């Protein structure tokens, strides 16, 4: 039976299994595929308001010709999408998510008015992200959003507090945090904070927002740690995901409330200017956080300068030891020394449910001995790996070809589920090329430093194509950009 004779519902379900990197090619296959591919490719769209001096930083370039060329393409494409939303109701119905990325010297008044008209044309819109303060998110845009919006991410100025009362179905809320990823491909091991976003974060009236909003559906929240003491207990009791950004010294910020009341919390992230006080607040028993399966601790070198003290290390090891359900773990502790690293390894090895691991080896300078040490730590069913190291060895390739008892083992291929590998040189580039990973036939997404490539394989193991992500896509990546939500989780704050 020809595939074209299948009912549209069956064909749609089949094509939904295609990866995001493959979906745009479906637009050119046939009319039947084209209609379905449109609903896949354009269910989530990005709109760019970029130009002027701000665009140099956004694109990480000093070349004016490159800046002008890319901003023209991004702005033209954005206008075409907005116009199509307004003029074509069938197209408007498929758009469920809009991400607005702003880096412009102008107020972009015309563009914002056009965006507002487009938003009001989208009956299925459920997600809005606004990333950038130039131009910023306005009350006018907020008023154009549907009342049944489910996901709202604001890396910008928040609207007037009373406007939060419009939304009755918000399940995912990200309030402004000041940190952006480092620039594409460059060696940076410090967190980059935006001074404008720091000011935005400090100006939020969090109590007014929570008293105005309908909170019954809220399951995912990102906020600055300074607002934790005012976080209503009724929110904590229903949250499944909590990301805490730390921008100042931790002093009684309310983490103890999380341990006591977040009984259904599945994912906990603490990131930013984290110091050693965090380990005292993580002291808890095995009965606390009973539902937790994802934990991330991402500290900045500026505040985590000294090796973990013995007592704090024991508290942290105990915390990990009691989290037997952990499926995802990310640890970025820049002051991690050799003794702490070797103490962590058996605890990681004993977490039998782990499938996603991110590890920054801190102050430990590693060389060839590290490869078998690492391979002995990783679980067999690992599906995604991030590794940040200060490498001083001769050859990193034993990660792909490891000699054990005089037998060559393809270490990456031994991890049959491993599909995303991201390697990062803390102080210098790793001595690797992309072609070195060609034996790892399971890998679909590859990262070196801040760059990402999709691995598109042909008919044979040696036949593959690497498609590099544009730098602006990496810097402003969203969950929809990744084939698997686990990959986004691992990449998000590293």
Beta strands, then each sheet from edge to edge (+ up, - down):
strand 1: 44-51
strand 2: 97-104
strand 3: 127-131
strand 4: 151-155
strand 5: 172-174
strand 6: 179-180
strand 7: 192-193
strand 8: 220-224
strand 9: 241-246
strand 10: 267-272
strand 11: 294-299
strand 12: 328-332
strand 13: 356-366
strand 14: 384-391
strand 15: 402-404
strand 16: 407-409
strand 17: 420-425
strand 18: 445-448
strand 19: 451-457
strand 20: 464-468
sheet 1: 1+ 2+ 3+ 4+ 5+ 8+ 9+ 10+ 11+ 12+ 13+ 14+ 17+ 18+ 19- 20+
sheet 2: 6+ 7-
sheet 3: 15+ 16-
end
